[in-house]
């Protein structure tokens, strides 16, 4: 895997997720002390979740380079 600078990584994160989703690269295991919160995420699931978040932000007039804070309890989700 190539090493990217901070700017290149930010510009290519969607591309990296999409590429992993298309290749069917394994799963990411979400671990929690509480068994009911453990989950395996496939790369296609992660890719789709990132698109849903981007769509949500876009629908609320959040533009590229806007600053956003996401506030919630400390959790793997």
SENUZA-648253 format. One record per residue (C-alpha): residue number from 0; y, z, x; chain. Coordinates in Angstrom, 2 decimals. Example, Ala and Ser with C-alpha at 12.3 -4.5 7.8 and 13.67 -1.06 7.14 Angstrom:
BEGIN
ATOM   pos     north        up      east   unit
ATOM     0     -4.50      7.80     12.30      A
ATOM     1     -1.06      7.14     13.67      A
//
This chain:
BEGIN
ATOM   pos     north        up      east   unit
ATOM     0      0.00      0.00      0.00      A
ATOM     1      3.42     -0.91      1.28      A
ATOM     2      6.01      1.77      1.86      A
ATOM     3      9.16      1.16     -0.16      A
ATOM     4     12.65      2.52      0.27      A
ATOM     5     14.08      4.55     -2.59      A
ATOM     6     15.94      1.57     -4.12      A
ATOM     7     12.99     -0.85     -3.83      A
ATOM     8     10.64      1.68     -5.42      A
ATOM     9     13.02      2.27     -8.34      A
ATOM    10     13.30     -1.48     -8.92      A
ATOM    11      9.57     -2.07     -8.74      A
ATOM    12      8.09      0.95    -10.52      A
ATOM    13      7.46     -1.01    -13.72      A
ATOM    14      5.92     -3.79    -11.63      A
ATOM    15      3.64     -1.30     -9.87      A
ATOM    16      2.49      0.20    -13.17      A
ATOM    17      1.96     -3.23    -14.74      A
ATOM    18     -0.02     -4.43    -11.73      A
ATOM    19     -2.27     -1.37    -11.79      A
ATOM    20     -2.75     -1.79    -15.55      A
ATOM    21     -3.74     -5.45    -15.17      A
ATOM    22     -6.18     -4.67    -12.36      A
ATOM    23     -7.70     -1.84    -14.38      A
ATOM    24     -7.24      0.63    -11.52      A
ATOM    25     -9.10      3.87    -12.33      A
ATOM    26     -7.59      6.80    -14.16      A
ATOM    27     -5.17      9.60    -13.44      A
ATOM    28     -6.50     13.00    -14.35      A
ATOM    29     -4.00     15.37    -15.93      A
ATOM    30     -5.15     18.87    -15.13      A
ATOM    31     -4.15     22.04    -16.92      A
ATOM    32     -5.35     25.63    -16.97      A
ATOM    33     -5.81     25.13    -20.70      A
ATOM    34     -8.79     22.79    -21.28      A
ATOM    35     -7.36     21.43    -24.54      A
ATOM    36     -4.41     20.01    -22.56      A
ATOM    37     -6.52     18.14    -20.00      A
ATOM    38     -6.46     14.37    -20.33      A
ATOM    39     -7.41     11.28    -18.40      A
ATOM    40     -4.72      8.58    -18.46      A
ATOM    41     -5.57      4.96    -17.73      A
ATOM    42     -2.93      2.81    -16.04      A
ATOM    43     -2.53      0.69    -19.20      A
ATOM    44     -1.78      3.91    -21.14      A
ATOM    45      0.80      4.98    -18.55      A
ATOM    46      2.35      1.51    -18.57      A
ATOM    47      2.61      1.52    -22.37      A
ATOM    48      4.10      5.04    -22.36      A
ATOM    49      6.77      3.90    -19.88      A
ATOM    50      7.66      0.94    -22.12      A
ATOM    51      7.87      3.23    -25.18      A
ATOM    52     10.25      5.54    -23.30      A
ATOM    53     12.37      2.59    -22.16      A
ATOM    54     12.49      1.26    -25.72      A
ATOM    55     13.51      4.67    -27.06      A
ATOM    56     16.32      4.96    -24.51      A
ATOM    57     17.50      1.43    -25.24      A
ATOM    58     17.56      2.09    -29.00      A
ATOM    59     19.86      5.05    -28.32      A
ATOM    60     22.35      2.93    -26.35      A
ATOM    61     21.27      4.22    -22.94      A
ATOM    62     22.14      1.50    -20.41      A
ATOM    63     20.92      0.89    -16.85      A
ATOM    64     22.60      3.31    -14.43      A
ATOM    65     23.44      5.80    -17.20      A
ATOM    66     22.48      9.36    -16.35      A
ATOM    67     19.86     10.97    -18.56      A
ATOM    68     18.42     14.46    -18.60      A
ATOM    69     15.04     15.11    -20.14      A
ATOM    70     14.70     18.72    -21.20      A
ATOM    71     11.43     20.32    -22.22      A
ATOM    72      8.90     22.97    -21.32      A
ATOM    73      7.20     22.78    -17.95      A
ATOM    74      4.07     20.74    -18.66      A
ATOM    75      2.06     17.83    -17.27      A
ATOM    76      3.12     15.66    -20.19      A
//
